[in-house]
C-alpha cells in the first residue's frame, strides 16, 4: 500500500516541482524577491555577453557594431573564447550564493533587532543596495555593447543609489565571462 502511494507521488515530479515553484513565487514575497534577483543576475550575464560580443566584433574588424550585430555575434564570441562557460558558471553561482549569504545575514540582524525592540533596517538596505548594484552593472554592460544612452542612466542610478563610479568590471578583457 505505502509503495503504491510513493510511486504515485513520484509520477510527474517535474510538473509538480515546476507548479510548486510557480505557486511559491506567485504567493510568497520572499520567493518573488529571490526570483527578481535571479532575473537581474541573468540579465547582467546576458548584457555582459553582449559587451564581450561587441568587443569580439571590434577586434575582428567591425568598427561600429550595432546592438543587433552584438546580439547575433554572441555565438561567435563564445567560439573565439571571449565568452567562456566555465567562467560564467563560476561567477554566476558565486554571485547568487554571495547574495543569499548577505541577505540571510541581514535577515538575522533584523530578527535580532526586532527582538531587541529596535528598528529593523538591514534587509531593506541590503536588498536595495544589491538591486541597484545589479542594475548599474546591467547599464554599464549595455553601454559597453553600444547603447550609449545607458551610460547616462547608469551615472544617474549611481548618484541616486549612492554607489561608486563603477562596478569594477571591464568589458575590455577577453574571456571575462
Secondary structure as a PSIPRED ss2 file (coil, helix, strand):
# PSIPRED VFORMAT (PSIPRED V4.0)

   1 X C   1.000  0.000  0.000
   2 X H   0.000  1.000  0.000
   3 X H   0.000  1.000  0.000
   4 X H   0.000  1.000  0.000
   5 X H   0.000  1.000  0.000
   6 X H   0.000  1.000  0.000
   7 X H   0.000  1.000  0.000
   8 X H   0.000  1.000  0.000
   9 X H   0.000  1.000  0.000
  10 X H   0.000  1.000  0.000
  11 X C   1.000  0.000  0.000
  12 X C   1.000  0.000  0.000
  13 X H   0.000  1.000  0.000
  14 X H   0.000  1.000  0.000
  15 X H   0.000  1.000  0.000
  16 X H   0.000  1.000  0.000
  17 X H   0.000  1.000  0.000
  18 X H   0.000  1.000  0.000
  19 X H   0.000  1.000  0.000
  20 X H   0.000  1.000  0.000
  21 X H   0.000  1.000  0.000
  22 X H   0.000  1.000  0.000
  23 X H   0.000  1.000  0.000
  24 X H   0.000  1.000  0.000
  25 X H   0.000  1.000  0.000
  26 X H   0.000  1.000  0.000
  27 X H   0.000  1.000  0.000
  28 X C   1.000  0.000  0.000
  29 X H   0.000  1.000  0.000
  30 X H   0.000  1.000  0.000
  31 X H   0.000  1.000  0.000
  32 X H   0.000  1.000  0.000
  33 X H   0.000  1.000  0.000
  34 X H   0.000  1.000  0.000
  35 X H   0.000  1.000  0.000
  36 X H   0.000  1.000  0.000
  37 X H   0.000  1.000  0.000
  38 X H   0.000  1.000  0.000
  39 X H   0.000  1.000  0.000
  40 X H   0.000  1.000  0.000
  41 X H   0.000  1.000  0.000
  42 X H   0.000  1.000  0.000
  43 X H   0.000  1.000  0.000
  44 X H   0.000  1.000  0.000
  45 X H   0.000  1.000  0.000
  46 X H   0.000  1.000  0.000
  47 X H   0.000  1.000  0.000
  48 X H   0.000  1.000  0.000
  49 X H   0.000  1.000  0.000
  50 X H   0.000  1.000  0.000
  51 X H   0.000  1.000  0.000
  52 X H   0.000  1.000  0.000
  53 X H   0.000  1.000  0.000
  54 X H   0.000  1.000  0.000
  55 X H   0.000  1.000  0.000
  56 X H   0.000  1.000  0.000
  57 X H   0.000  1.000  0.000
  58 X H   0.000  1.000  0.000
  59 X H   0.000  1.000  0.000
  60 X C   1.000  0.000  0.000
  61 X C   1.000  0.000  0.000
  62 X C   1.000  0.000  0.000
  63 X C   1.000  0.000  0.000
  64 X C   1.000  0.000  0.000
  65 X C   1.000  0.000  0.000
  66 X C   1.000  0.000  0.000
  67 X H   0.000  1.000  0.000
  68 X H   0.000  1.000  0.000
  69 X H   0.000  1.000  0.000
  70 X H   0.000  1.000  0.000
  71 X H   0.000  1.000  0.000
  72 X H   0.000  1.000  0.000
  73 X C   1.000  0.000  0.000
  74 X H   0.000  1.000  0.000
  75 X H   0.000  1.000  0.000
  76 X H   0.000  1.000  0.000
  77 X H   0.000  1.000  0.000
  78 X H   0.000  1.000  0.000
  79 X H   0.000  1.000  0.000
  80 X C   1.000  0.000  0.000
  81 X C   1.000  0.000  0.000
  82 X C   1.000  0.000  0.000
  83 X C   1.000  0.000  0.000
  84 X C   1.000  0.000  0.000
  85 X H   0.000  1.000  0.000
  86 X H   0.000  1.000  0.000
  87 X H   0.000  1.000  0.000
  88 X H   0.000  1.000  0.000
  89 X H   0.000  1.000  0.000
  90 X H   0.000  1.000  0.000
  91 X H   0.000  1.000  0.000
  92 X H   0.000  1.000  0.000
  93 X H   0.000  1.000  0.000
  94 X H   0.000  1.000  0.000
  95 X H   0.000  1.000  0.000
  96 X H   0.000  1.000  0.000
  97 X H   0.000  1.000  0.000
  98 X H   0.000  1.000  0.000
  99 X H   0.000  1.000  0.000
 100 X H   0.000  1.000  0.000
 101 X H   0.000  1.000  0.000
 102 X H   0.000  1.000  0.000
 103 X H   0.000  1.000  0.000
 104 X H   0.000  1.000  0.000
 105 X H   0.000  1.000  0.000
 106 X H   0.000  1.000  0.000
 107 X H   0.000  1.000  0.000
 108 X H   0.000  1.000  0.000
 109 X H   0.000  1.000  0.000
 110 X H   0.000  1.000  0.000
 111 X H   0.000  1.000  0.000
 112 X H   0.000  1.000  0.000
 113 X H   0.000  1.000  0.000
 114 X H   0.000  1.000  0.000
 115 X H   0.000  1.000  0.000
 116 X C   1.000  0.000  0.000
 117 X C   1.000  0.000  0.000
 118 X C   1.000  0.000  0.000
 119 X C   1.000  0.000  0.000
 120 X C   1.000  0.000  0.000
 121 X C   1.000  0.000  0.000
 122 X H   0.000  1.000  0.000
 123 X H   0.000  1.000  0.000
 124 X H   0.000  1.000  0.000
 125 X H   0.000  1.000  0.000
 126 X H   0.000  1.000  0.000
 127 X H   0.000  1.000  0.000
 128 X H   0.000  1.000  0.000
 129 X H   0.000  1.000  0.000
 130 X H   0.000  1.000  0.000
 131 X H   0.000  1.000  0.000
 132 X H   0.000  1.000  0.000
 133 X H   0.000  1.000  0.000
 134 X H   0.000  1.000  0.000
 135 X H   0.000  1.000  0.000
 136 X H   0.000  1.000  0.000
 137 X H   0.000  1.000  0.000
 138 X H   0.000  1.000  0.000
 139 X H   0.000  1.000  0.000
 140 X H   0.000  1.000  0.000
 141 X H   0.000  1.000  0.000
 142 X H   0.000  1.000  0.000
 143 X H   0.000  1.000  0.000
 144 X H   0.000  1.000  0.000
 145 X C   1.000  0.000  0.000
 146 X C   1.000  0.000  0.000
 147 X C   1.000  0.000  0.000
 148 X C   1.000  0.000  0.000
 149 X H   0.000  1.000  0.000
 150 X H   0.000  1.000  0.000
 151 X H   0.000  1.000  0.000
 152 X H   0.000  1.000  0.000
 153 X H   0.000  1.000  0.000
 154 X H   0.000  1.000  0.000
 155 X H   0.000  1.000  0.000
 156 X H   0.000  1.000  0.000
 157 X H   0.000  1.000  0.000
 158 X H   0.000  1.000  0.000
 159 X H   0.000  1.000  0.000
 160 X H   0.000  1.000  0.000
 161 X H   0.000  1.000  0.000
 162 X C   1.000  0.000  0.000
 163 X C   1.000  0.000  0.000
 164 X C   1.000  0.000  0.000
 165 X C   1.000  0.000  0.000
 166 X C   1.000  0.000  0.000
 167 X C   1.000  0.000  0.000
 168 X C   1.000  0.000  0.000
 169 X C   1.000  0.000  0.000
 170 X C   1.000  0.000  0.000
 171 X C   1.000  0.000  0.000
 172 X C   1.000  0.000  0.000
 173 X C   1.000  0.000  0.000
 174 X C   1.000  0.000  0.000
 175 X C   1.000  0.000  0.000
 176 X C   1.000  0.000  0.000
 177 X C   1.000  0.000  0.000
